[in-house]
Amino acid sequence: MTLAYDWAGRVGDSWADEWRRTDLSFANLSPHLNAAILDAAPETGIAVDIGCGAGGTAIALAAARPALNVLGIDLSRNLVETARGRGAAYPNLRFEVGDASELGDVTADLLFSRHGVMFFDDPIAAFARLRHAITADAHLVFSCFRDVTLNQWAIETAAAVTGAVPQKPGTSPGPFAFADADHVRAILQASGWTGAAQPVDYSYRAGEGEHAVDEALAFFSRIGPAAAQLRELDDAAREVGRKRLRDALAARFRNDIVDFPASAWIWSCRPG
């Protein structure tokens, strides 16, 4: 389970440090998501990035819609500072620290998110608040992981550390909380939204270049299920776990890249 205080603290700090590698991991998904967001985006008005992270998705929209005001919100101060540095060239873009389900005086014409909506403590309440912070014809577009069995990067890296296939995640806040489309649809309906989900299979890129395996090892040692398991081990066991993790990553090394099969949902929603 990953909760708000995790993102405001250690988890957010790790993602801020690793933003280049996290962006790389989503590099083959982002074009699909960005296209769906752009398709729903008005030329003018206000668009809000929910859990904006290091800002890559908001920056892409701000560049494509220069007359649209784009606001990225995240709980992590370090992620927001990273996003501000990356997005400084765009006058229609700003980033703020805060709870993205509490928009205050902002009335949005578009809500969007790259894997940022699966961590709400109470998703029905959060989506209901967002429903009341939009214009009548606004859209909501977001991505989230599909079933963990379709995301081998999570299974193989976690299994490498412990030597056992990890238990399938439930619906508690975390990376796979929205894996079940029926579960998400029920949340949306209960909070005043209707939506449809498009599955997208893609390659999850953990490392590239001559040292791709070491890059992937550094990434998974800080981000994801394997990182969480490594933190729970003592020094000797952690070293064994890291060696086994490196071996698993080396097995995925082809043509100077470390790729894993992955799959996500892209949801396109309207109030209703």
ABEGO torsion letter per residue (X at the ends): XBBAAAAABAAAAAAAAAAAAAAAAAAAAAAAAAAAAAAABBABEBBBBBGAEAGAAAAAAAAABAABBBBBBBABAAAAAAAAAAAAABAABBBBBEBAABAEABBBABBBBBGAAAABABAAAAAAAAAAABBAABBBBBBBBBBAAABAAAAAAAAAAAGBBBBBBBABBEAAAAABAAAAAAAAAAAGBBBBBBBBBBBBBABBEAAAAAAAAAAAAABEAAAAAAAABBAAAAAAAAAAAAAAAAAABBGGBBBBBBBBBBBBBBBX
